């Protein structure tokens, strides 16, 4: 659960940073990158719950990158935004860096261990 809380703050901030530094990522209002970031946060958390564990660090990182690229690119069609595919890739690279740090911390702290079902 702590992973989701962190993502709710980190993902929108990262998308806003991408909006500020990349010329091919353009949103017309401030709430648009926040919406994209929240969608990314929840989807990344779901992927983390199902995929991330001790032996799947890089698989999870690659899938996060692909999902972030697709989400940033596709969601921009539903908003008044101009995000090129290359802009989506650059944004996904920034997001992936934050995910690598968080995944490393989650694995090392043992927070990815799934508890057995009580019977």
C-alpha positions as CSV (number, residue, x, y, z in Angstrom):
1,X,0.0,0.0,0.0
2,X,2.9,2.4,0.7
3,X,4.0,1.8,-3.0
4,X,0.6,3.2,-4.2
5,X,0.8,6.2,-1.9
6,X,4.3,7.0,-3.2
7,X,3.2,6.5,-6.8
8,X,0.2,8.9,-6.4
9,X,2.6,11.7,-5.7
10,X,5.6,10.7,-7.8
11,X,3.9,9.9,-11.1
12,X,2.0,13.2,-11.6
13,X,5.1,15.1,-10.6
14,X,7.2,13.2,-13.1
15,X,4.7,13.8,-15.9
16,X,4.7,17.5,-15.1
17,X,8.5,17.5,-15.2
18,X,8.3,15.9,-18.6
19,X,5.8,18.5,-19.7
20,X,8.3,21.2,-18.6
21,X,11.5,19.9,-20.1
22,X,10.4,18.0,-23.3
23,X,9.2,20.1,-26.2
24,X,7.2,17.2,-27.7
25,X,5.1,16.8,-24.5
26,X,2.5,19.5,-24.4
27,X,-0.6,19.8,-22.1
28,X,-2.9,22.8,-22.3
29,X,-3.8,22.8,-18.5
30,X,-2.2,21.7,-15.3
31,X,-4.8,19.1,-14.5
32,X,-4.0,17.0,-17.6
33,X,-0.5,15.8,-16.5
34,X,-2.0,15.1,-13.1
35,X,-4.7,12.9,-14.6
36,X,-2.2,11.1,-16.7
37,X,0.1,10.6,-13.6
38,X,-2.8,9.2,-11.5
39,X,-3.7,6.8,-14.3
40,X,-0.1,5.7,-14.4
41,X,0.2,5.4,-10.6
42,X,-2.8,3.1,-10.4
43,X,-1.8,1.0,-13.4
44,X,1.8,0.7,-12.2
45,X,0.6,-0.3,-8.7
46,X,-1.6,-3.1,-10.2
47,X,1.3,-4.4,-12.3
48,X,3.6,-4.2,-9.3
49,X,1.2,-6.3,-7.2
50,X,0.9,-9.0,-9.8
51,X,4.5,-9.1,-11.2
52,X,7.1,-7.6,-8.9
53,X,8.9,-10.0,-6.6
54,X,12.5,-10.9,-6.0
55,X,13.3,-12.6,-9.4
56,X,11.3,-10.3,-11.6
57,X,12.9,-6.9,-11.2
58,X,13.9,-6.3,-14.8
59,X,10.8,-7.9,-16.3
60,X,8.7,-5.5,-14.1
61,X,10.9,-2.6,-15.2
62,X,10.5,-3.4,-18.9
63,X,6.8,-3.9,-18.6
64,X,6.4,-0.6,-16.7
65,X,8.3,1.2,-19.4
66,X,6.1,-0.3,-22.2
67,X,2.9,0.4,-20.2
68,X,3.9,4.0,-19.4
69,X,4.7,4.7,-23.0
70,X,1.4,3.4,-24.2
71,X,-0.6,5.1,-21.5
72,X,1.0,8.5,-21.9
73,X,0.5,8.3,-25.7
74,X,-3.0,7.0,-25.7
75,X,-4.4,9.2,-22.9
76,X,-3.2,12.2,-24.7
77,X,-5.7,11.5,-27.5
78,X,-8.6,11.9,-25.0
79,X,-7.4,15.3,-23.8
80,X,-6.5,18.5,-25.5
81,X,-2.8,17.6,-25.5
82,X,0.0,17.1,-27.9
83,X,2.3,14.3,-27.0
84,X,4.3,12.6,-29.8
85,X,5.3,9.0,-29.6
86,X,8.8,10.1,-28.9
87,X,7.6,12.4,-26.1
88,X,5.7,9.4,-24.6
89,X,8.9,7.4,-24.7
90,X,10.9,10.2,-23.0
91,X,8.2,10.5,-20.4
92,X,8.3,6.8,-19.8
93,X,12.1,6.9,-19.4
94,X,11.7,9.4,-16.6
95,X,8.9,7.3,-15.0
96,X,11.0,4.2,-15.3
97,X,13.9,5.7,-13.4
98,X,11.5,6.5,-10.5
99,X,10.1,3.0,-10.8
100,X,13.5,1.3,-10.7
101,X,14.3,3.2,-7.4
102,X,11.0,2.2,-5.9
103,X,11.1,-1.4,-7.1
104,X,14.6,-1.8,-5.6
105,X,13.4,-0.4,-2.3
106,X,10.3,-2.6,-2.2
107,X,12.2,-5.7,-3.0
108,X,15.0,-5.0,-0.5
109,X,12.5,-4.1,2.3
110,X,10.5,-7.3,1.7
111,X,7.3,-5.4,0.9
112,X,6.8,-7.5,-2.3
113,X,6.3,-10.7,-0.4
114,X,2.7,-12.0,-0.7
115,X,1.3,-13.2,2.6
116,X,-0.3,-16.7,2.4
117,X,-4.1,-16.9,2.6
118,X,-5.3,-17.8,6.1
119,X,-7.2,-21.1,6.0
